[in-house]
C-alpha cells in the first residue's frame, strides 16, 4: 500500500517507526515554506513534525515549489506524507529510526498556482516563513513583484508580504517571522536588504516600508544536517518491506541536527517555544557561536584530515574512522589542539567538547558514503578560511607550533602536488592511483612542487598570500613542524607517518 492519509491508522508504530496521530491532519496551516529540498524536509519540517506529535507547535506547512523543475504529483498522491529514515551514530550507539512526516499540508507550484500562494497571505494563522532556495536564491534581481509570479525568491517574498499588508490594512500584529536557511552568513540580514531595495524599485508606499521593517522579524539562522536524500533501491525496498508501505518521497538523514535561529524578540521565542537541545532547535540572541563551532570543529577538522585520510588510502570518511591510527589522530587533533585554540569568552570548554564528540559520531556514521575527494574540492580556499585562524590562535596562546595541525597541513601540501595534463586539468597521484585536484590554485602548487627542497616548497606555500594570510611571525614557528612532517611522509608514507604521529600525541597540549 502507498503511504497516504487514509492508511495511517493501518500502520502500527514501533520503537523504530514513528507514526503521526490522525488528528495532526486537522491542525491549521501556520507556516509558508519556499523550497521542497531534502534539507528542509529533513530538518525544519522534521522538527515541526516532532513538535506536532508532542502537542506543542500544532501547525502545518504550506510548501511553495519555486522552480519549474519536477512536479508536485508525488506530494499530492501521498497527501504530503513522506518518511525520513534517520541513520547514524549518537553517543557511540547506532541509531536506525523511520519517521513518517505529516507536517506538510500541501505543496503549491509558484509557476501555476501563484494566486493560491497569495491567498495564504490572508490567513491570520500563518505566522512563519521558511526558505531554502540555495545561496543563489538570495540575490537581487530587478523584479516586478506584481508579476504572476515574480521571478526571484526575494520578489516572491515581497509580493506575499505586500499582499498581507494590504489585506490586514497595515495591522502590525500580522507581521511575519521570516527564517531563511540558505547557507550564507547573516542570511536574513542579506534577504531583508534585498527585499527593501526591491520595495523601492517597485515604488511601494512608505507605510508599507515602515510595516515591513517594524512588524516583521527577519531572523538569521544556521542549519546543519547531512541529508543524502533518496535511499538506494536495495535499502529502500528493505525499509518498505519492514514498515509495510511504499513511499516515493522517502529520504535518509543523519542523526545530528541543528537549526539555530538568532532573535531576542518575544514574538519569535513564543512561536518557537518548542525549541530544545533534544530536537536540535535553538533560539539565541547570537548564533555566531554555533557558526564558529561548525566552521572550526566540523568543517575545519574535515579540512585538516582530508589529505591525511586520502593519501593513507581511504576513499570514504567512514572507512578512515575504522583505522585506529587515523581515529586516534583525529581525536587528538580536535581535543588537544583545536579545542584549546577555539575556547574563549563566548565558547566554553564543555560546549566545544560536546560538539567535538557529536562531530566524531558523525564521522563514524556507517550509513553515509562521504568521499574525501569531495571534501578536497577547493582545498586551498577551505584550509585558509577554516583553519588559518586556529593555527595562528594556537601559536599565539602557547608559543609553539601545533604538531597535529602541522601534520594536517603537510598532508594537504602533499595532496596538492600535481601536474597539468593534456586536458588542461591538474592531477595528483597516491597509492598508484591518479586523482583530480579540483582547486582554483592548483597551478600555484604545480609550479612550487617543481622545487627540489621541501624546505623551499613549504616556505613558498605557507608565505604565499593567496594561500594563507597568517601572521609571518607565527608562520615561521609553524613552518619547521610542517617541513618535518612532510619529510617523514615523503620518506615513509602516510600510514607510517600516522603511526609516528600517534606515538607523539601524548606530548601535544
Secondary structure, 3 states (H helix, E strand, C coil): CECCHHHHHHCCCECCEECCCHHHHHCCEEEEEECCCHHHHHCHHHHHHHHHHCCCCCCEEEEEECCCCCCCHHHHHCCCCEEEEEEEEECCEEEEEEEEECCEEEEEECCCCHHHHHHHHHCCCCCEEEECCCHHHCCCCCCCCCCCCCCCHHHHHHHHHHHHHHHCCCCHHHCCEEEECCCCCCHHHHHHHHHHHHHHHCCCCHHHHHHHHHCCEECCEEEECCCCECCCHHHHHHHHHHHCCECCCCEEECCCCEEEEECCCHHHHHHCCCCECCCCEEEECCCHHHHHHHHHHHHHHHHHHHHHHHHCCCCEHHHHCCCHHHHHHHHHHHHHHHHHHHCCCCCCHHHHHHHHHHHHHHHCCCCCCCEHHHHCCCHHHHHHHHHHHHHHHHHHHHCCCCHHHHHHHHHHHHHCCCEECCCCCEEEEECCEEEECCCCCHHHHHHHCCCCCHHHHHHHHHCCCCCCCCCHHHHHHHHHHHHHHHHHHHHHCHHHHHHHHHHHHHHCC
